[in-house]
Amino acid sequence: MARYSNIKIITTPENPKRRYVTVKYPEISLNFSDIYVYPTRGDRYDTLAVAYYNDPSLWWIISRANPTLTNADSLIPPLGVQIRIPGPSRVASILSDFNTMNQ
């Protein structure tokens, strides 16, 4: 699955079963460049990531920017509730923080 392509896999001689390393996500603080939207029926975090970042794999940025609204691993934002989308200009910085935390 492409969603797991950047996650490290661990195997050891004692335990040859593949295990994924726990992924750490940066805290995404409020910023003046953030965009606020009301999701409509059919919206998902990955489709919103395509609309705002041109990359569906960045769905987690929008999901993690709204931690109190849904399960952090869900692709579906709640209907009728305003969600925050970090501004596109912040993506490089957020990805840099993510990569630093998961080296």
Summary of the structure (lengths in Angstrom):
residues: 103
radius of gyration: 15.2
end to end distance: 20.7
largest distance: 50.6
contacts: 232
relative contact order: 0.21
helix: 34%
strand: 10%
